[in-house]
Amino acid sequence: MGKGVWGIDVSKFSVKVVKLEGVAAAPQLTHVSVHAYEGTATGEPIDLDAQIRGTLRDVKEGCKIGSDPVVFSLPSHSTFNRLIKLPPVDDAKIPEIVPFEAKNQIPFPLEEVYWDYQYVERAYQPGEEKEIILFAIKRDIVDQFLANIDEIGFNIEAVQFAPVALFNFLLKDQEITGACVALDMGGDNTDLIVLDGNKFWVRNLPVTGNNITKELQKAFNIPFDEAEKLKLKAGQSQQAQKIFNAIQPVLRELVNEVNRSMGYYKSISKISKFEKILLLGNSTRTLNFQKFVSQSLQLNAARIQKLNTIGVGGGVDQGELNESLGTIGTALGLALQAVMPTVNRVNLLPPIFRQRKELKKKQPWIVAAVAALYFLVGAMWWKQSEEVTELKKLSDRGSRRRKWPRASRMALKAPRKWTTCASSWSRWWPSRPSATSS
């Protein structure tokens, strides 16, 4: 696989994995896979931490993730989020005000949580209160998750809340006009997300997909895994009416929770109606679910049919993509956060991990700086060595010059002595007459 970014949605029952490649303006989906854990007769996974760790290790090796950036999700039921209003101050002063609001709004001491906020960017009227969304999660939840997978060696770019990632995906890829509701129903977790332009609101609902499965388990006296299959294939069963009668109380309770949540959001915002409700998660595919929700809420209920702005690479099986399209929205939102400037960029990665990433980014420069320092020291040593050698040569020359005058004087004295002897000798032995003179 080529270089890209990965979105990995880790839930209680499975891991959803996607990969995006290409430029931010036109990302391409080049990998999709869903990895379920081994369960028990009650549907609960055996040793969840070990299963998450083992599954993610297999994913990293099997998908050849290597050092590609990865964004992970955390479930919403363990998080805190709240839409709050700030005084109508300049945008530059908002970072100064938010910590005081966080201390008052977050129901835990700030030293016990990782928290972040998202400023709601929209056109504010003069004097209008500014809006932000606060997010927080207990530190031990994040620390435990990261410690559990630390040995695998992922290049973790960010840690994001699952519903926030889903919001980023829906806003980027799906045609959202006006205010709408997204209902993401998993096995042990159901998120209701209100999409209102660049603003959103999240509520975790107490009714989950496992409530439907357990009702079928009781009605038909079958094991949990068989009831789970029946839930997804109820439309093909000859006992469709009995199945719907069994799950109807759960659906009614779910609709009441959705209706109450929509009413609350209307009370704290300026919207008067919702355009539609989007249904996501395998549990929403059960018999008559879409019809029941639409009629009960008097609202158009729709599913995700295709990807609009995200391209699909040739290596992705279209049939498998269509089958999993309703469950990989969160994973796609995670990957989008790493590949482009999404509306919400909350990152709950602990500071120590961010520092480690920054240090790793700087390692090539550090190595280059150390190498340059070694070179500089070596060059200085070599230059100094040359200077010492030159000084030694000069010193040797000076010594020779100091000895030279004495030797020279002795050499000059010798000819004068010989000359004196020669003149004395000539006095005692006169020269013989030459032949020509005779």
C-alpha positions as CSV (number, residue, x, y, z in Angstrom):
1,M,0.0,0.0,0.0
2,G,1.1,3.6,-0.7
3,K,1.5,6.3,1.8
4,G,-1.7,7.6,3.4
5,V,-3.6,8.2,6.7
6,W,-5.6,5.7,8.7
7,G,-8.8,6.0,10.7
8,I,-9.2,3.2,13.3
9,D,-12.5,3.1,15.1
10,V,-12.1,0.9,18.2
11,S,-15.4,-0.2,19.8
12,K,-16.4,-2.8,22.4
13,F,-17.1,-5.5,19.7
14,S,-15.0,-4.7,16.7
15,V,-12.4,-2.5,15.0
16,K,-13.2,-0.6,11.8
17,V,-10.3,0.4,9.6
18,V,-10.1,2.8,6.7
19,K,-7.3,4.3,4.7
20,L,-7.3,7.6,2.8
21,E,-4.7,8.7,0.2
22,G,-4.3,11.6,-2.1
23,V,-4.7,15.4,-1.6
24,A,-7.0,17.0,0.9
25,A,-9.3,18.3,-1.9
26,A,-9.9,14.8,-3.3
27,P,-9.1,12.0,-0.8
28,Q,-9.3,8.5,-2.1
29,L,-10.5,5.5,0.0
30,T,-8.1,2.7,-0.6
31,H,-8.8,0.3,2.2
32,V,-11.8,-0.8,4.3
33,S,-12.0,-3.6,6.7
34,V,-14.0,-4.6,9.8
35,H,-12.5,-6.9,12.5
36,A,-14.9,-8.4,15.0
37,Y,-13.7,-9.8,18.4
38,E,-14.4,-13.2,19.7
39,G,-17.6,-13.1,21.9
40,T,-19.4,-15.2,24.4
41,A,-22.9,-16.5,24.7
42,T,-23.9,-13.2,26.2
43,G,-22.2,-11.2,23.5
44,E,-19.6,-9.8,25.8
45,P,-16.0,-10.1,24.5
46,I,-13.5,-12.2,26.4
47,D,-10.7,-10.0,28.0
48,L,-11.4,-6.9,26.0
49,D,-8.0,-5.3,26.4
50,A,-6.2,-8.4,25.1
51,Q,-8.6,-8.6,22.2
52,I,-8.2,-5.0,21.3
53,R,-4.4,-5.3,21.5
54,G,-4.3,-8.5,19.5
55,T,-6.7,-7.2,16.8
56,L,-4.8,-4.0,16.4
57,R,-1.5,-5.8,16.2
58,D,-2.9,-8.0,13.4
59,V,-4.3,-4.9,11.7
60,K,-0.9,-3.1,11.7
61,E,0.9,-6.1,10.3
62,G,-1.8,-7.2,7.9
63,C,-2.6,-3.8,6.5
64,K,1.1,-2.8,6.4
65,I,0.4,0.5,8.3
66,G,4.1,1.0,9.2
67,S,4.8,4.6,10.2
68,D,1.7,6.1,8.5
69,P,-0.3,8.5,10.7
70,V,-3.2,7.0,12.5
71,V,-6.2,8.6,14.3
72,F,-8.0,6.6,16.9
73,S,-11.5,7.0,18.4
74,L,-12.8,6.9,21.9
75,P,-16.4,6.0,22.7
76,S,-18.8,8.8,23.6
77,H,-20.2,7.1,26.7
78,S,-16.9,7.8,28.5
79,T,-16.7,11.5,27.5
80,F,-18.2,14.8,28.5
81,N,-19.3,17.4,26.0
82,R,-21.3,20.6,26.4
83,L,-22.2,23.6,24.2
84,I,-21.7,26.8,26.2
85,K,-22.0,30.5,25.5
86,L,-19.2,33.0,26.2
87,P,-19.5,36.8,26.6
88,P,-19.3,38.8,23.3
89,V,-15.5,39.3,23.4
90,D,-12.9,39.5,20.6
91,D,-11.9,36.1,19.2
92,A,-8.3,36.7,20.4
93,K,-9.5,36.7,24.1
94,I,-11.4,33.4,23.9
95,P,-8.4,31.2,24.7
96,E,-8.0,33.3,27.9
97,I,-11.7,32.8,29.0
98,V,-12.1,29.1,28.1
99,P,-10.0,27.7,31.0
100,F,-12.2,29.5,33.5
101,E,-15.4,28.1,31.8
102,A,-13.9,24.6,31.7
103,K,-13.2,24.7,35.4
104,N,-16.8,25.6,36.1
105,Q,-18.5,23.4,33.5
106,I,-16.5,20.1,33.5
107,P,-17.7,18.0,36.4
108,F,-14.2,16.8,37.3
109,P,-11.1,18.5,38.5
110,L,-9.2,19.6,35.4
111,E,-6.0,17.8,36.6
112,E,-8.0,14.5,36.3
113,V,-9.1,15.0,32.7
114,Y,-7.8,15.7,29.2
115,W,-9.9,18.4,27.7
116,D,-10.2,20.5,24.6
117,Y,-12.7,22.8,23.0
118,Q,-14.0,23.8,19.6
119,Y,-15.0,27.3,18.7
120,V,-18.2,27.5,16.7
121,E,-17.3,29.5,13.6
122,R,-20.2,31.3,12.2
123,A,-21.4,34.9,11.6
124,Y,-22.1,36.5,15.0
125,Q,-24.1,39.7,15.3
126,P,-22.6,42.6,17.2
127,G,-22.9,42.0,20.9
128,E,-24.0,38.3,20.4
129,E,-22.6,35.7,22.7
130,K,-19.9,33.4,21.3
131,E,-20.3,29.6,21.3
132,I,-17.9,26.9,22.0
133,I,-18.2,23.1,22.6
134,L,-16.2,21.7,25.6
135,F,-14.9,18.2,25.5
136,A,-13.4,16.2,28.4
137,I,-12.5,12.6,29.3
138,K,-11.0,11.1,32.4
139,R,-7.2,10.7,32.0
140,D,-7.1,7.1,33.2
141,I,-9.4,6.1,30.3
142,V,-7.1,7.6,27.6
143,D,-3.9,6.5,29.4
144,Q,-5.1,2.9,29.8
145,F,-6.1,2.7,26.1
146,L,-2.7,4.1,24.9
147,A,-0.7,2.0,27.3
148,N,-2.6,-1.1,26.1
149,I,-1.5,-0.6,22.5
150,D,1.8,1.3,23.1
151,E,4.0,-1.8,22.3
152,I,2.4,-2.1,18.8
153,G,4.2,1.1,17.7
154,F,1.5,3.1,15.9
155,N,2.3,6.6,14.8
156,I,-0.7,8.1,16.6
157,E,-1.6,11.5,15.1
158,A,-4.7,12.2,17.2
159,V,-7.3,10.7,19.6
160,Q,-10.8,11.8,18.8
161,F,-14.3,11.2,20.2
162,A,-16.3,8.8,17.9
163,P,-19.4,11.1,17.5
164,V,-17.2,14.1,16.7
165,A,-15.4,12.1,13.9
166,L,-18.8,11.0,12.6
167,F,-19.9,14.7,12.5
168,N,-16.7,15.6,10.5
169,F,-17.5,12.8,8.0
170,L,-21.2,13.7,7.5
171,L,-20.5,17.4,7.2
172,K,-17.7,16.8,4.6
173,D,-19.1,14.0,2.5
174,Q,-22.9,13.9,2.9
175,E,-25.3,16.5,1.6
176,I,-26.4,18.1,4.8
177,T,-28.9,20.9,4.4
178,G,-30.5,22.5,7.4
179,A,-30.5,21.0,10.8
180,C,-30.7,17.2,11.0
181,V,-30.1,14.3,13.4
182,A,-27.8,11.3,13.1
183,L,-28.5,8.2,15.0
184,D,-25.5,5.8,15.3
185,M,-26.7,2.6,17.0
186,G,-24.0,0.1,17.9
187,G,-24.0,-3.0,20.0
188,D,-23.3,-1.4,23.3
189,N,-23.4,2.3,22.4
190,T,-25.9,4.7,20.7
191,D,-25.0,8.2,19.8
192,L,-27.4,10.9,18.8
193,I,-25.7,13.8,17.0
194,V,-27.5,17.0,16.1
195,L,-25.9,18.7,13.0
196,D,-26.6,22.4,12.9
197,G,-24.3,24.0,10.4
198,N,-20.8,24.1,11.9
199,K,-22.3,23.5,15.3
200,F,-23.3,20.1,16.8
201,W,-24.6,18.5,19.9
202,V,-24.1,15.0,21.1
203,R,-26.1,12.8,23.5
204,N,-25.4,9.2,24.4
205,L,-28.7,7.3,24.6
206,P,-29.4,4.4,27.0
207,V,-31.0,2.2,24.3
208,T,-28.5,0.1,22.3
209,G,-28.4,-2.6,19.7
210,N,-27.9,-5.3,22.3
211,N,-31.2,-4.4,23.9
212,I,-32.9,-5.5,20.6
213,T,-30.8,-8.7,20.5
214,K,-31.7,-9.6,24.0
215,E,-35.4,-9.2,23.4
216,L,-35.1,-11.6,20.5
217,Q,-33.1,-13.9,22.6
218,K,-35.9,-14.1,25.2
219,A,-38.7,-14.2,22.7
220,F,-37.2,-17.1,20.7
221,N,-35.2,-18.8,23.5
222,I,-32.0,-18.8,21.4
223,P,-28.3,-18.0,22.1
224,F,-27.2,-14.5,21.8
225,D,-25.2,-15.0,18.6
226,E,-28.3,-16.6,16.9
227,A,-30.4,-13.7,18.1
228,E,-27.9,-11.3,16.6
229,K,-28.1,-12.9,13.2
230,L,-31.9,-12.9,13.4
231,K,-31.9,-9.2,14.2
232,L,-30.0,-8.4,11.0
233,K,-31.9,-10.9,8.7
234,A,-35.3,-10.5,10.2
235,G,-36.8,-9.4,6.9
236,Q,-36.0,-12.8,5.4
237,S,-37.7,-14.8,8.2
238,Q,-41.1,-16.3,8.1
239,Q,-41.7,-15.1,11.6
240,A,-41.2,-11.5,10.7
241,Q,-44.3,-10.3,12.6
242,K,-43.3,-12.1,15.8
243,I,-39.8,-10.6,15.5
244,F,-41.2,-7.1,15.2
245,N,-43.6,-7.5,18.1
246,A,-40.6,-8.6,20.2
247,I,-38.5,-5.6,19.4
248,Q,-41.3,-3.0,19.3
249,P,-41.0,-2.0,23.0
250,V,-37.3,-1.3,22.5
251,L,-37.9,0.8,19.4
252,R,-40.6,2.8,21.2
253,E,-38.2,3.5,24.1
254,L,-35.5,4.6,21.6
255,V,-37.9,6.9,19.7
256,N,-38.9,8.5,23.0
257,E,-35.3,9.2,23.8
258,V,-34.7,10.7,20.3
259,N,-37.8,12.9,20.6
260,R,-36.8,14.2,24.0
261,S,-33.2,15.0,22.8
262,M,-34.6,16.8,19.7
263,G,-36.9,18.8,21.9
264,Y,-34.1,19.8,24.3
265,Y,-31.9,21.0,21.5
266,K,-34.7,23.1,20.1
267,S,-35.0,24.7,23.5
268,I,-31.4,25.8,23.6
269,S,-31.0,26.8,20.0
270,K,-32.8,28.9,17.4
271,I,-34.0,26.1,15.2
272,S,-37.7,25.1,15.0
273,K,-37.5,21.9,13.0
274,F,-35.2,19.1,11.8
275,E,-35.0,18.2,8.1
276,K,-34.3,14.5,8.5
277,I,-32.7,11.8,10.6
278,L,-29.8,9.7,9.3
279,L,-29.6,6.1,10.5
280,L,-26.2,4.5,11.0
281,G,-25.0,1.3,12.6
282,N,-25.9,-2.3,11.9
283,S,-28.7,-2.4,14.5
284,T,-30.7,0.2,12.5
285,R,-31.0,-2.4,9.7
286,T,-33.3,-4.6,11.7
287,L,-36.9,-5.3,10.5
288,N,-39.1,-2.1,10.0
289,F,-36.6,0.0,12.0
290,Q,-36.4,2.8,9.4
291,K,-40.2,2.9,8.8
292,F,-41.0,2.8,12.5
293,V,-38.6,5.7,13.4
294,S,-39.8,7.8,10.4
295,Q,-43.5,7.4,11.3
296,S,-43.0,7.9,15.0
297,L,-41.0,11.1,14.7
298,Q,-42.8,12.4,11.6
299,L,-39.4,12.9,10.0
300,N,-37.7,11.6,6.9
301,A,-35.4,8.7,7.9
302,A,-32.6,8.0,5.5
303,R,-29.4,5.9,5.2
304,I,-26.1,6.6,3.7
305,Q,-26.2,5.3,0.2
306,K,-22.9,6.4,-1.3
307,L,-19.7,8.5,-0.8
308,N,-20.1,11.9,-2.5
309,T,-16.7,13.7,-2.1
310,I,-14.5,10.8,-1.1
311,G,-13.3,8.8,-4.1
312,V,-13.1,5.0,-4.0
313,G,-9.9,3.4,-5.1
314,G,-9.8,0.4,-7.4
315,G,-8.6,-2.0,-4.7
316,V,-11.8,-1.5,-2.6
317,D,-14.5,-4.1,-3.2
318,Q,-17.7,-2.1,-3.9
319,G,-19.9,-4.8,-2.5
320,E,-18.1,-4.9,0.8
321,L,-18.1,-1.1,0.9
322,N,-21.8,-0.9,0.4
323,E,-22.3,-3.5,3.2
324,S,-20.2,-1.6,5.7
325,L,-21.0,2.0,4.6
326,G,-23.4,2.5,7.5
327,T,-20.8,1.5,10.1
328,I,-17.5,3.1,8.9
329,G,-18.5,6.8,9.0
330,T,-16.6,7.3,12.3
331,A,-13.4,5.7,10.8
332,L,-13.7,7.9,7.7
333,G,-14.1,11.0,9.9
334,L,-11.0,10.0,11.9
335,A,-8.9,9.7,8.7
336,L,-10.3,12.9,7.3
337,Q,-9.0,14.8,10.4
338,A,-5.5,13.7,9.5
339,V,-5.7,14.5,5.8
340,M,-7.5,17.8,5.8
341,P,-8.7,20.8,8.0
342,T,-12.0,19.4,9.2
343,V,-14.5,21.6,11.1
344,N,-13.7,20.0,14.4
345,R,-10.1,19.2,15.2
346,V,-10.3,18.3,18.9
347,N,-7.4,16.1,19.9
348,L,-7.2,14.4,23.2
349,L,-3.8,12.9,22.7
350,P,-1.9,13.4,26.0
351,P,0.8,16.1,26.0
352,I,3.6,13.5,26.6
353,F,2.6,11.7,23.3
354,R,2.6,15.0,21.4
355,Q,6.0,15.9,22.8
356,R,7.3,12.5,21.7
357,K,5.9,13.0,18.2
358,E,7.5,16.5,18.0
359,L,10.8,15.1,19.1
360,K,10.6,12.3,16.6
361,K,9.9,14.9,13.8
362,K,13.0,16.8,14.9
363,Q,15.3,13.8,15.1
364,P,16.6,14.2,11.5
365,W,17.5,17.8,12.3
366,I,19.1,16.8,15.6
367,V,21.2,14.2,13.9
368,A,22.2,16.7,11.2
369,A,23.1,19.2,13.9
370,V,25.2,16.7,15.9
371,A,26.9,15.6,12.6
372,A,27.6,19.3,11.8
373,L,29.0,19.8,15.3
374,Y,31.3,16.8,15.0
375,F,32.4,18.1,11.6
376,L,33.1,21.6,13.1
377,V,35.0,20.1,16.1
378,G,37.0,17.9,13.7
379,A,37.8,20.8,11.4
380,M,38.9,22.9,14.3
381,W,41.1,20.1,15.6
382,W,42.6,19.6,12.2
383,K,43.2,23.4,11.8
384,Q,44.7,23.6,15.3
385,S,46.9,20.6,14.5
386,E,48.2,22.3,11.4
387,E,48.9,25.5,13.3
388,V,50.8,23.5,16.0
389,T,52.9,21.8,13.2
390,E,53.6,25.2,11.6
391,L,54.6,26.7,15.0
392,K,56.9,23.7,15.6
393,K,58.6,24.2,12.2
394,L,59.1,27.9,13.0
395,S,60.5,27.0,16.4
396,D,63.0,24.6,14.7
397,R,64.0,27.3,12.2
398,G,64.6,29.7,15.1
399,S,66.9,27.2,16.9
400,R,68.9,26.7,13.7
401,R,69.3,30.4,13.2
402,R,70.5,31.0,16.7
403,K,73.3,28.3,16.1
404,W,74.3,29.6,12.6
405,P,76.3,32.9,13.5
406,R,78.8,31.0,15.7
407,A,79.4,28.4,13.1
408,S,79.8,31.1,10.5
409,R,82.4,33.0,12.5
410,M,84.4,29.9,13.0
411,A,84.3,29.2,9.3
412,L,85.5,32.7,8.5
413,K,88.3,32.6,11.0
414,A,89.8,29.5,9.3
415,P,90.7,31.2,5.9
416,R,92.3,34.2,7.7
417,K,94.6,31.8,9.6
418,W,95.6,30.0,6.5
419,T,96.3,33.4,4.7
420,T,98.6,34.5,7.5
421,C,100.6,31.3,7.4
422,A,100.9,31.5,3.7
423,S,102.4,35.1,3.8
424,S,104.9,34.0,6.5
425,W,105.9,31.0,4.4
426,S,106.6,33.3,1.4
427,R,109.0,35.4,3.4
428,W,111.2,32.3,4.2
429,W,110.9,30.7,0.8
430,P,111.3,33.1,-2.0
431,S,109.5,32.2,-5.2
432,R,111.5,30.5,-8.0
433,P,112.1,32.6,-11.2
434,S,109.9,31.6,-14.1
435,A,111.3,30.2,-17.3
436,T,110.4,33.2,-19.3
437,S,112.3,35.6,-17.2
438,S,115.6,33.8,-17.8
